[in-house]
Each structure stands twice: as structure tokens, then as C-alpha cells.
Amino acid sequence: MVSVLLLIVLLATIPLEKLVSFYTYAISCGMIVGAYHLSNHYTEVEEKSGKDVDNSLLAVFKDYDITKRLLLHLFAQCFIGTFASYLLDITDWSKYSLMAFTMPVIARLSGLPVRDLSAVQNFATIFVIMMILFYSFNKLTQGISVVKDGLEQLKEAVTEFGYIPLFITYWHAVMLPVQLLIFWTSLFVSHLFVICHTKGLPEDGKLLVLLVAMGECCATPISLFALCIAISYMSYYVLTLTKVFLLGWEGLRQDNDLMRGWTEGLTMMLVALQTGLIDLKPMERAFLMSILLFIVVSSLVQSMYEITDPILLVLSASHSRSLSKHLRVLALCTVLWVLPLYMTYEICQYFELDFWLMIIISSCILTSVQVIGSCLVYWLFLYDTFRTETWEKLDDVVYYIRSTVRILEFIVAVFVVCFGIKESLYSEWSWMNSGILIIHCYFNVWQRLQTGWKTFLLRREAVHKIESLPEATTEQLENLNDVCAICFQSLLSARITSCGHYFHGCCLRKWLYVKDACPLCHRQINENIDSSSDGEFAHLFHANDINDLLEEEEVDDYVEESSESEDSCLEDEDLTVN
């Protein structure tokens, strides 16, 4: 494993032109090795035949079998030598040295006894090895200089950018995920082909065959990592198709989330390492693979819900009349709340309950509850769009629905924590389970409790501020004859801020969740104001006109000050002219 990683690092530091040359040399070496095995096979077949020929040149052609093997071997060796010399770009006499494995054929044509062909084969092998060593020695200095330059560039890049950006750059430069995906797919198809042709494909066990093939492809750390990459790609395309199904091709053009799907791959890797998937026997690995796939599918369904939820709410509040969009979203939501419950039922039928199984079941149940809550909010928003009047209680009903969902999530999270503590105390304890339990306690229990409490306090404070503001009278609303500046709906009822602006009470309350200031003038709304009080702004709430805000004496003073200012300006102008 370490040697493979070092080889990957070295290959990543080599320039592209030199990397192509390296692959050319590797392919040529592979072809020479193939020529050796082909020549060795020809020698063994001839020795087993035990047929000697005369010393005459054409005596070998009297036997059809010997002639056929000879010509086939000669043609194959000539093709391999010619192609290898072309890849290595050898144009001088040394290219004929790649034809050394034709010596057994020449010996057979010359009438050499069959028992001596192995000696000729060994001589040809030694000769080719010596030529490869000689060629490698000539290219060794050049190869060392290339590696040295690559390592120096790598050192400079690490100093300039750091390890993580450099790793990400090389990760995309060598397209390692794509290579691992191709590797695992090829491995899976080959194992599936072998299983189907050796053991046969049972009619009622196709799923078992797939699990066995997947289990066989996870026997090494590299193949397991490649499986996680393949799951990430599969999840990415499923989630992308989900967005296309909901929004059409426009959603695909606006999509820029390249990290989508990696959650499922990382989940697969963590659970596989915790359960020791690599060390299990093939059938045990196939059995465990079914549980791991349940976990991945549950995480994938949750990711699909996270994509669907904002689209569902926007569609309900956008006054869209497109029936197909509503039907597609509702159909997908139906699948998203039915499928987790079905998965929970199926997995409880075949497996005993443990900590990891409890996490799967809780995740499935929470996904179904969240989807149902979102659908209820969708129908409420859709009902509100058909109303002619503002539904002031809508925000309260939506808050109660979402609070109920959050409370159920919190209860399930606490139950999972209690079950995990019980498993750690009375069953087998492990660092992985403890780490997952701590993470679950922090994110799913403490963070949810803290977020819910902050939301409750923020809502309570907003309601208190709204109730402290005076309510506009019918006469004030008629004289105002305006709409709410937040929702642009008519003002049948309104609250008046300390700065004298009119808003719907429910609209202003939603605004206060975001910012504690007037939406128009941005004055702070942080005082308890009574419309009947004698405070600084009390007279604002009964003013029907701006002139009502000024007393008669204030108007006279203002006019007198304006006249005096005008006279002084005229006197200054006369002095300037004179």
C-alpha cells in the first residue's frame, strides 16, 4: 500500500510529456514479457509433442501441426517486436534484438532436437534481459534527473501553497476518482462474469449474486476505497437526476454543487472500516454489504429530501399554475416518505437491533417525518395563495408544525444516544462506536436543543415587541390608504412602529426574526410603546397629516426664522455687489 502511494506521488510529479514516455516504456516492457511467455509456451508444446525433424530446411513443413504452431508463433513474435520498437522509437540495428524470442523457431527450422529447445529459450531470455538492462542504464541518468526536477517542483509547491491545496490539485490533475471508478467497475463486472459462468445465476438469488460480487471487490484497501468512490459518483448522478426531475434542464444548468454525493461515499468508508469489512470471509462480506447498502440508501434519501424541500416550499408560495411541477414534486415526496418506512420494516425483519441498525432506523424515520412536515407546510402555503385576505395565523400554524417535527427529531436523537450508551456499557465497546456516539450527541442532540431554544426565544421576543406596538385605528388606515411595505397587501389591520410606519403585525414579526429594525428607515424597534402614553413618540400615532405634527407656535417660529435668514442673505449679496 505504501509503495503504491509513493509510486502515485512520483508519477504525479513527472511532467506530462515524460509521463507519456514512462507509460510507453511500461507498455513495451509488458509486451516483451508477453513475448517471453508466448515463446516459453511454444517450447513446452514442442517438447511435449516429442517430434524431431530432419536437418533439411523444409523437413519441418512436412508436419501440419508443427508448421501451424511455428508460423503462428513467428507471426506473433514479429508483431510484438515491431510494435515494441515503434513505441520505444528504436530505428538502428538494436531493434532486431527484440526479435530474440524467435530463436526457438529458427532452431526448430534448423532441425535442432526438441530436447534442446529449452536451452535456446533460456539463451534468448538472457539476451533480452541483458539488452533491457543496457537500454535502461543508458536512460537511467535522464530518468533520475526528471524525478529530481519533479521533486524539487513539488517541494516548492508545498512551500508556496501548502499540502491540502496541492493534494486537491493533483487529485484533479491525475483524475484519480475517475481512474478508481473505472478500476472498480471493471473489477465488479469481471467478478460478476466469473460467478455467473462458474456457479450459474439462480432465478431467485440475483440480489445475492450482486452482493457476493460486490463483496469480492472489497478484499483490499484500494478496492474498498474505489468502491466508496463509485458510490459517490452513483449518488451524485442520482441527486443530479432528482434536481433535473424537479426543475427540468434549467436546474442542471444552474447546478454548481460538485461535492454532492461525497457524503454517501464517506459514510460507506467509515462504516466499512468500523465493521472490519476487509477481514471478513466472502459470504460474511456479502451479508454485511446488504447492511452497508441500507445505510448508504438512507443517507441518499436524506440528501434527496434536502434538495426537494426548498423546491417544494418555493413552488407552493410562487403562485405557479403548472400542474406538472406540482405533481412531480408531490410524487417524489410520496416516494421519500414511503421508501424509508418500507426500508425500516424490511431491515427489522432480517437483522437484530444494534447500535448501527438503530442509526439506520432513526435516520429513515426522521426522513419520513421531515417529508410529511414539509408536505403539510406546502399545503398550508398553497391554501394561503388562494385566499383573498391575509392569513395572520399562518406563521403560527407553520411554526407549530415545524416545532412538532423538531421535537420528534430531538426525541429520536435522545433515544439513539440512550441506546448507544446501553450498547457501550453492556455489549462490545469500541472507539469507533464511542466516537460516533459523541458526534451524534453534539450535532443531533446538543445543536438541535440549542437551535430550538434560540428560535423559541427569538420568536417570543418578536411577539413581545409586536404586542408592545400600538394597533392602527380604522380612521388612521383610511387616511393612510396604503399597503404593507413588506407583503404589498392592503392594510386591513396594522401595527405602528415608533418611527410612524405601518405594517401588518404578522409581516413585521417575520421581519423581526431577521433584523431588529424598521424595514423602511432602519430605526431600532426595541422600546415598549403605548399609544396612549405621553412619551416622546406618542403624538405620532394619532397624526393624520404631517402638519398635525407641528404646533401653531412652532410653525410661526419656523416662518419667522426663514424670513430672517432670507433678509440676511439679501444684505450679504448687496454688500458683495457694492
HUFENMO-V876249 format. One record per helix or strand. SS is the DSSP state (H for helix, E for strand). FROM is the first residue (numbers start at 1). TO is the last residue. If there is no record, write none. Layout:
ss->SS from->FROM to->TO
ss->SS from->FROM to->TO
This chain:
ss->H from->2 to->13
ss->H from->16 to->49
ss->H from->59 to->62
ss->H from->64 to->88
ss->H from->93 to->109
ss->H from->114 to->161
ss->H from->163 to->173
ss->H from->176 to->198
ss->H from->206 to->216
ss->H from->221 to->247
ss->H from->249 to->253
ss->H from->262 to->275
ss->H from->282 to->317
ss->H from->323 to->350
ss->H from->355 to->385
ss->H from->394 to->426
ss->H from->431 to->468
ss->E from->470 to->471
ss->H from->474 to->480
ss->E from->483 to->483
ss->E from->490 to->490
ss->E from->495 to->496
ss->E from->502 to->503
ss->H from->505 to->514
ss->E from->517 to->517
ss->E from->524 to->524
ss->H from->538 to->542
ss->H from->546 to->549
ss->H from->552 to->577
